[in-house]
Amino acid sequence: MLLRLDKKDTRPLHEQVAGAIRRAIAEGECRPGDRLPPARDLSKALDVNVNTVLRGLRGLRDEGVLEFRRGRGVTVADGADLRSELSERLRSLVSDAARLGYGREELIEMIRGIP
């Protein structure tokens, strides 16, 4: 798995790590059931602290993109490719809404109003 971070990106590093893994899943580089390299290896490859990688991985686990299993490491969850794509679209929507002056709660209310 070839991951890279954009040095010009202003997002926190753990979000960039999660984004790089999401891209790898979306582009088919990692498929559901595939095991990810250990966090220590990812941190060396990305030149970031291992805790930064772990924070990004935990975020993806919380989104349902990754699964942590004792003895099996971190694997890509079933349906992760779809969840990953949807998560990226949602992040873009939240970003666009903020740029237009809408807060998250206002955006949530807008979504609730959609039939």
Secondary structure, DSSP 8 states (H G I E B T S, - for coil): ------TT--S-HHHHHHHHHHHHHHTTSS-TT-B---HHHHHHHHTS-HHHHHHHHHHHHHHTSEEEETTTEEEE-TTHHHHHHHHHHHHHHHHHHHHTT--HHHHHHHHHT--
